[in-house]
Each structure stands twice: as C-alpha cells, then as structure tokens.
C-alpha cells in the first residue's frame, strides 16, 4: 500500500464516510458491524465505575480485563480503560519492552495495553495507539488525560493503514484485534513496514484449528465476537512469515469454549506469540 492509499483510507475513516454510507461489500459490512459494536463497548467504558483501587478480583464489570491482567495493573489505570477492554490476552505480559522504546498498539481500544506499555518504556519512550472507532479514540484520549500519560498518544486510523513512517517503531503489540480484520496479511505487512530492523511484534489473538463453517464466517455477529474472522492457526503463522518476519514463537495457546453444541466446538483458541523483523 502506498502512502497516498494509506492517507486516503485514513481520511475516509476520520470523516465517517465508511460508517455513514450503506455497506457496499462484505468487508465494509464487517467493518461497519465492528465499529458499531466497539462504539458500544466504548460507551460501556464511559459509564464504568466498578474498577479502581478498591476493586477485588471479582469486580471490573465482568469485562475481558478480569482474569487477563493482575489486579494491581487494573487498579493503576482508569476504570474506563479496564471496562472498555475486549482482549483475549495480555500482550504486555509477554513483551520485553525497554525504557526509551517506541511502541504501537494496533486496535488500542480504551488504552489499557498502551498505558501498561507506557510504564515499561518510561518517559523517554513513546506509545502510539491506533484504532478505527471514533468513540474508542475519544475514550482513550480522555483516559490518557486522567492518567497524565504524556508519553501516550492515540490516532484514529484503520490498522491496515498505520499512519507512521517506515522503520520508526521498536515493538508492535495487539490484543484480539486482527481477528476482526478481513485482510490480515495487509496488517502484518504494515506492522513489518513501521518496525525498525530487529523490531518485534507481540500479539494475542483468536485462531482456529482448521477452517470454520461458511455460515460462521459470514455471520457479522460472529465477527464482532472475534470468532467469525479467526484464521486457521497454521495459515495465520504463515502470513506473519510471508510478511517478512522470522518464524513466530508461540508463547501460549488456550482452547476456548466457543461454538458449544456445534460441529466446530473446541476449534477456537486464544494464541499469544512473538515474532521479530530481521535485523
């Protein structure tokens, strides 16, 4: 993708053109459904009040943050960021971020992983969150203001068109977001492009063992739950290699309960991995 194409796609998202017109393709329908769903998740974050310094392990509104992050981590960020979490892992827990590094979070949502990463890179480092949902970016920016997180910024853009020049980033993280994107190879190519030589990606995402039935793949509701767009594990890992990365290292792989009572039950997994751009 050229710089002009990236800018055009970013402008369409920023102006609301993609959301405001009738969907013309299956990909646009999926994107519209994802934006609508995660706008509601952002609203949930705005209304949050149950996650804070006095929270217990059973609190946090029953969101995805509960069980994926240590309670100390949740208590150190705004309740709104935890309540808007919709991940399937904790990429900062498997990362080796260092002070002074620049990090990009693809699909940053309310900012939970950005704020955790910002503590790891320190004031001399920088964290950039990328999200295509306007309400999520607005929520994340407000959360950054509350935290006085001066080394974090959020950009409104699709992760298929990262608005960052080539070779500027030390690490890319992402938490259960690529399963929402139809064109995953394009995202991996963009991550590779913005990384410096020797840069790393740390990804938590949903994958499958084998392909899902067509009726699941074509169901927008399954897409927004990160199931319909989940890629076969071997294909997913090969796409990372095809983008130019060294062979990914699998950190964890956990079977999920998705699809109970169906022929594809037990085939969906939460996968966490690391891959490196050759130096």
HELIX and SHEET records of a PDB file:
HELIX    1   1 UNK A    3  UNK A   15  1                                  13    
HELIX    2   2 UNK A   17  UNK A   20  1                                   4    
HELIX    3   3 UNK A   26  UNK A   46  1                                  21    
HELIX    4   4 UNK A   71  UNK A   75  1                                   5    
HELIX    5   5 UNK A   79  UNK A   83  1                                   5    
HELIX    6   6 UNK A   91  UNK A   93  5                                   3    
HELIX    7   7 UNK A  112  UNK A  121  1                                  10    
HELIX    8   8 UNK A  134  UNK A  147  1                                  14    
HELIX    9   9 UNK A  178  UNK A  180  5                                   3    
HELIX   10  10 UNK A  184  UNK A  194  1                                  11    
HELIX   11  11 UNK A  214  UNK A  217  1                                   4    
HELIX   12  12 UNK A  220  UNK A  224  1                                   5    
HELIX   13  13 UNK A  233  UNK A  242  1                                  10    
SHEET    1   A 6 UNK A 152  UNK A 156  0                                        
SHEET    2   A 6 UNK A 126  UNK A 131  1                                        
SHEET    3   A 6 UNK A 102  UNK A 106  1                                        
SHEET    4   A 6 UNK A 169  UNK A 175  1                                        
SHEET    5   A 6 UNK A 195  UNK A 208  1                                        
SHEET    6   A 6 UNK A 231  UNK A 232  1                                        
SHEET    1   B 7 UNK A 152  UNK A 156  0                                        
SHEET    2   B 7 UNK A 126  UNK A 131  1                                        
SHEET    3   B 7 UNK A 102  UNK A 106  1                                        
SHEET    4   B 7 UNK A 169  UNK A 175  1                                        
SHEET    5   B 7 UNK A 195  UNK A 208  1                                        
SHEET    6   B 7 UNK A 268  UNK A 276 -1                                        
SHEET    7   B 7 UNK A 249  UNK A 255 -1                                        
END                                                                             
